[in-house]
């Protein structure tokens, strides 16, 4: 089992920044892939960014150049730094962990970007 707790969401104006945190209940080296997903009202959940246990990263096109996923292994925490936020980034952001064939989700944190 893996417990994930997100934090850092909130209300920000367009052009602003937020950093989301995901606290993981076990060593992130034991997790194959950590990811950040988001779901806007009426839309499907989509991948924003991911990082593997060896540190490789990938981003959705909408996130490239603006968002950065990183990790702090000593704290078993994964971050999503979001800069130059746009109203279309408004969504609930979820932390995700994949361990072999299992998948775990956090409860989500709301990000609202005002125009």
TARA-V330409 format. One record per residue. RES is the residue in three letters. PHI is phi in radians with two decimals (NA if undefined). NEAR is the number of other C-alpha atoms within 10 Angstrom. D_FIRST is the distance of its C-alpha to the first C-alpha in whole Angstrom. Layout:
((RES	PHI	NEAR	D_FIRST) (RES	PHI	NEAR	D_FIRST))
This chain:
((UNK	NA	9	0) (UNK	-2.32	18	4) (UNK	-1.77	15	7) (UNK	-2.21	22	10) (UNK	-2.23	18	13) (UNK	-1.57	24	16) (UNK	-2.72	19	20) (UNK	1.84	15	23) (UNK	-1.24	18	25) (UNK	2.85	14	28) (UNK	-1.80	14	32) (UNK	-2.50	18	33) (UNK	-1.39	14	37) (UNK	-0.95	17	37) (UNK	1.60	14	37) (UNK	-1.46	14	35) (UNK	-2.32	17	32) (UNK	-2.53	18	28) (UNK	-2.13	16	26) (UNK	-1.62	21	22) (UNK	-2.15	23	19) (UNK	-2.28	26	15) (UNK	-1.51	19	14) (UNK	-1.91	23	11) (UNK	-1.42	14	9) (UNK	-2.55	15	9) (UNK	-0.98	14	12) (UNK	-1.25	24	13) (UNK	-1.20	14	14) (UNK	-1.50	11	11) (UNK	-1.86	19	11) (UNK	-1.11	15	13) (UNK	-2.49	21	15) (UNK	-1.90	28	14) (UNK	-2.52	24	16) (UNK	-1.99	27	18) (UNK	-2.10	19	19) (UNK	-2.50	22	22) (UNK	-2.43	19	24) (UNK	-1.59	16	27) (UNK	-0.97	9	29) (UNK	1.35	6	30) (UNK	-2.11	9	28) (UNK	-1.36	9	25) (UNK	-1.18	15	22) (UNK	-2.32	14	23) (UNK	-1.26	19	22) (UNK	-1.80	23	23) (UNK	-2.79	24	22) (UNK	-2.46	24	20) (UNK	-2.49	21	19) (UNK	-1.53	17	18) (UNK	-1.21	15	17) (UNK	-1.81	11	21) (UNK	1.64	14	22) (UNK	-1.26	10	23) (UNK	-2.14	16	23) (UNK	-2.55	17	25) (UNK	-2.37	19	26) (UNK	-1.18	13	27) (UNK	-0.98	10	31) (UNK	-1.17	12	31) (UNK	-1.74	17	29) (UNK	-1.05	12	31) (UNK	1.48	11	33) (UNK	-2.07	14	32) (UNK	-1.93	21	28) (UNK	-2.37	19	26) (UNK	-1.69	23	23) (UNK	-2.62	19	22) (UNK	-2.51	18	20) (UNK	-2.14	11	20) (UNK	-1.12	12	18) (UNK	-1.12	8	20) (UNK	-1.84	13	18) (UNK	0.86	15	15) (UNK	-2.30	21	16) (UNK	-2.03	25	17) (UNK	-2.06	21	20) (UNK	-2.30	23	23) (UNK	-1.53	16	26) (UNK	-2.06	20	28) (UNK	-2.02	17	32) (UNK	0.86	14	35) (UNK	-1.15	23	33) (UNK	-2.12	18	35) (UNK	-0.97	15	35) (UNK	-1.26	13	33) (UNK	-1.45	20	30) (UNK	-1.07	20	30) (UNK	-3.12	21	26) (UNK	-1.56	18	23) (UNK	-1.79	27	21) (UNK	-2.06	26	17) (UNK	-1.58	30	15) (UNK	-2.36	25	12) (UNK	-2.28	24	10) (UNK	-2.05	17	11) (UNK	-2.20	14	9) (UNK	0.93	10	12) (UNK	-1.68	6	12) (UNK	-1.75	9	9) (UNK	-2.35	14	9) (UNK	-2.26	14	8) (UNK	-2.25	18	11) (UNK	-1.47	20	12) (UNK	-1.46	14	15) (UNK	1.64	22	18) (UNK	-2.40	21	21) (UNK	-1.41	19	24) (UNK	-2.09	22	27) (UNK	-2.17	20	30) (UNK	-1.98	20	33) (UNK	-1.60	16	37) (UNK	-1.56	11	40))
